[in-house]
């Protein structure tokens, strides 16, 4: 099965701890294969191993305390 990549804009990150919190929140979503979060770009790239509703990814980041939207 081919993997899908979803890109998110993430606002509110100010340090490496924020990056780690966003990455951890995204990794907890069932179906996520890999996560890369970039502080300077205010972005996250999420590689999915199975179909995931992008709204679940946004909700996970928001639950961690940051603003997120599909990029």
Phi and psi in degrees as a GROMACS rama.xvg file:
@    title "Ramachandran Plot"
@    xaxis  label "Phi"
@    yaxis  label "Psi"
@TYPE xy
-74.2008  142.099  UNK-2
-87.113  153.148  UNK-3
-111.035  145.649  UNK-4
-114.85  132.127  UNK-5
-117.048  134.226  UNK-6
-110.801  136.447  UNK-7
-122.733  145.323  UNK-8
-91.1577  133.698  UNK-9
-126.215  125.191  UNK-10
-113.819  146.451  UNK-11
105.834  -3.90146  UNK-12
-80.6438  134.174  UNK-13
-129.406  -5.30785  UNK-14
-156.971  175.463  UNK-15
-64.5663  -28.8488  UNK-16
-64.5633  -36.3752  UNK-17
-65.466  -43.4315  UNK-18
-58.285  -45.0904  UNK-19
-63.6188  -39.8855  UNK-20
-66.011  -41.7509  UNK-21
-66.2051  -45.0184  UNK-22
-60.9357  -43.7702  UNK-23
-63.8243  -41.767  UNK-24
-62.1209  -41.4997  UNK-25
-70.096  -37.7927  UNK-26
-64.1198  -24.0965  UNK-27
-77.3279  -12.8658  UNK-28
-75.489  126.293  UNK-29
-60.6624  128.013  UNK-30
105.888  -11.1862  UNK-31
-79.1077  128.666  UNK-32
-95.9637  -41.3904  UNK-33
-153.516  153.285  UNK-34
-137.884  137.611  UNK-35
-133.123  121.642  UNK-36
-115.359  131.983  UNK-37
-115.021  115.892  UNK-38
-62.8294  -52.3655  UNK-39
-61.6155  -36.7892  UNK-40
-84.1241  -15.6358  UNK-41
60.7568  46.3198  UNK-42
-142.172  159.07  UNK-43
-135.252  139.914  UNK-44
-114.66  125.332  UNK-45
-119.913  122.125  UNK-46
-98.6981  125.506  UNK-47
-100.137  140.32  UNK-48
-94.9625  -12.4132  UNK-49
-155.809  164.1  UNK-50
-59.2795  133.687  UNK-51
-136.098  134.382  UNK-52
-66.5984  121.579  UNK-53
-55.4426  -26.6095  UNK-54
-61.5262  -29.8135  UNK-55
-68.9961  -34.8864  UNK-56
-67.6705  -45.7473  UNK-57
-60.4667  -44.5877  UNK-58
-62.2761  -38.2225  UNK-59
-63.2801  -42.6488  UNK-60
-67.3301  -42.4361  UNK-61
-64.8006  -37.4422  UNK-62
-63.6848  -29.0377  UNK-63
-78.7274  -7.05852  UNK-64
104.444  16.3713  UNK-65
-125.136  157.227  UNK-66
-88.1014  139.12  UNK-67
-143.439  152.163  UNK-68
-155.008  156.714  UNK-69
-63.8337  139.193  UNK-70
